[in-house]
Amino acid sequence: MRKPLALPLLCALALAGCGTFGDVEPLLRAPQLSGESAALQKALNSYLGSSATLKYPASGDFLSPFAFGDWDGDGTDEAAVLYTADTGSSNVFLAVLEPTGEDAWRVSRTVEGLSSEVETFSAAHLRDAQSQQLLAGYGSAQGDRYLVVYEYDGNELSTISSNRYTAMILADFTGKGDTQDLVLALPADTEYGGVTLQLLTNVDGEFRSYQTLNLGEGAYSGCAALSAGRGRDEAMYLVMDAWAGGNTLVSDIILYDGETGFLQPYHPPGLSDPQRSTLRYHTELLSRDIDGNGTIDIPRELDDGGELQNPMDKSLVFLLWQDYATASGGNSCFGVYDSKNNFFLPLPESMHGSILIRSNPSGTGWLICDSEGTTVYCEMRVVDPADDTGQTDTAYRRIGNIGSQQLQARVVTPYYGLDIDSITSGTVLLGNE
């Protein structure tokens, strides 16, 4: 019998780019031996009497058809497998398998999912610190999305929750410490729009819906994303990016109030109009932990960041990422966002309003200059690494890959707070989810 795995709690959905908050570790443990996955497939095929087709989820803790964890809390790992079979149904099935010896398994239970594809597949301690529940997100051809929470008790594989949703997040919002909570953004069901958040949590040993919170009625048309971070007193908080009038995004901050026991909207001091202050037109700019300090930063597009010379004004925008849920509040990170190549370069705050950005001579990137454009501080470019640009490549440092091309940087004139090391460590490739 294999030794049980000690699996940590998943604090939230992955926050791309510059890291996540807290001590987040993935729940996924890929098969360590080729024989293990082969044994699982062999047991599944034997159970079905035919060959199963393995299905890969698009996101979540598990990016493999195979997931391992102590689902029933008995101290021994089970396996879960996503697959389709020749049953007349195109839907994905979920099987739970029990170990029967070294690299040997038997199918205990199977259940049919709600669609032919799995959008997300995760596990979490929703009921207690021992067992884990499985969460699968399904999408229909009509565009509806459903999140199903499965529980395996050693004998039965049952559905304990099934909801339509547009976004989800797992974290310990209620501060229980040994279990997690689930927050879902539900589709708007009234002509006035808005977003309804549903909190599902452990209540006296039962995982169930505990609260619904309505936000932005008449102003929001849906939820774009949910993010979680650590705020005051190390408590978890939630940032919701919502669709506002037209193709724009705004953000709301939600905190858990320990006195009332409910999630409540939070309006930080000095932020009198959160919707106006967080309004942005680049809808790919979702809130995230941009600087890796464990708090969620909300991007704000700036008109006074500096001058963008044509044609850079078509693809670049100055941003101020701000977080508001810490005790001090208002921490910010200034910089420039390249929407064509989807990366963010943080800059010293002293550059705010006093720089000019223009195209580089080769047209492969841009130059950050003083306000007169006479002194060049640094250059950012995206090039094919195999292409001879005619420039001295040793002057450039590789920052990362954007598709088949390479993002490179070089410092031309030193500026306090902006050197090649800070550019290398601080640049966030927003497309690297």
C-alpha positions, 0 to 999 in steps of 0.5 A: 500500500502506498503511503498517503500524501500530505496535500496542502490546501489550495488557497486560490486560483492561480494568479499569473505572472509574478507568483501567488499569495501565502504558502500556495502549493498545487494539489496536483501530483502527476503519476510518478511512474509510467507503470502507475498511469498504465495500471490505472488505465488497465483497471479502467479498461477492464472495468469498462470492457473497452478502451477508455479515452482519457480527457484533459481538463483545461485548467485547475489543480489537475491538468492531467486525466489522473488525480491523486488524493485522499478523497474519503479521508481514510489515510490512503490515497485514491485516484480519480480519472477523467475519461470518455467511453463507448457508451452512447454518451459523449459526456466525460465520466469521472471514475474513482479507483482504490489501490489494491496493491503495488501499482494495482487498482480497482474501479470503485465508482463512476459518475457521468459528467455534464458535458463532453469537456472539462473546463476545470478540475480541482480538489479541496478540503471542503468538509473536514481536514482529512477528506477532499472533495472533487470539483469539476467545471463543465461547459455546454454548447449553449454557453452555460457553465456548471460547477459540480462538487463530488464527494467520495465516502469510500463506497459512494460517489455523490454530487453534493453541489451543482451550480451554474456559474461564470467564475469560481475561487477556493480559499479560506475566507471564513477563517476556519483554518482546516477547510476551504470555502467556495465562492461562485459568481452566478449568471445574472438572472434579472433584467437589471443585471448585476453579479450574485456571489454565492458563498458555500462553506462548511456548516456543522460538518455539512458543505452547503450554500451559506450566503448570496451577495448581490453587487452592481445591479444596474451597473454590472453585466457579469463577472470576468474573474475572481481573485483572492489575497491576504489583507488586514490581520492576514485574513483572506479577501476577494477581488471581483472584476466585473463587466461594466457598461460596454466593453469595460471592466471595473473591480469590487473588493469583498471582505469577510466580516467575522462579527456578522459572519458574512462577506461584505463589500469593502470601500477603502478610505480615499476611494470614494468611487471604486467603479470610476477609479478602477474603470479600464478599457483593456479588458484583458487586464484582470486584477492579480498579485502583480508584485508577488507580495500576497495582496491582489492589485487592481490595474488602473489606466493612467492619463498622466503617466507620461507621453506616448509618441505615435505609434506607441500610443496605439499599443502601450498604456501607463498603469498604476496597480493598487491594492487596498485591503492591507492595513496601510492600504493604497500600495501601488506599482507604476509602469507601462503595459504593452497590450500587443505583446501582453507584458507589464514593465514596472518603473520607478515612481519618480518616472511617473509623468516625466517620461516619453516612450517612442518606437525603437529604430528597428520597429521591434519595440520601444524606448523609454526616454526623458520627457524631451526624448533626448536621453534614452534610459532603456529599450524593450524589444520583441524579436526572433532569436534566430534573426540577425537584427544587425545589433550587438545581441550581447547588449540585450538580456533575455526577459522571456519568451512570447510565443516563438519570439523573445522579449529582450531588454537593455539599459542605455542610460542608468536611472536610479531604480531602473537597471537590467536586474530590476527589469529582468525580475520585475517584468510580468508576462501577463499571458503566462497563465 
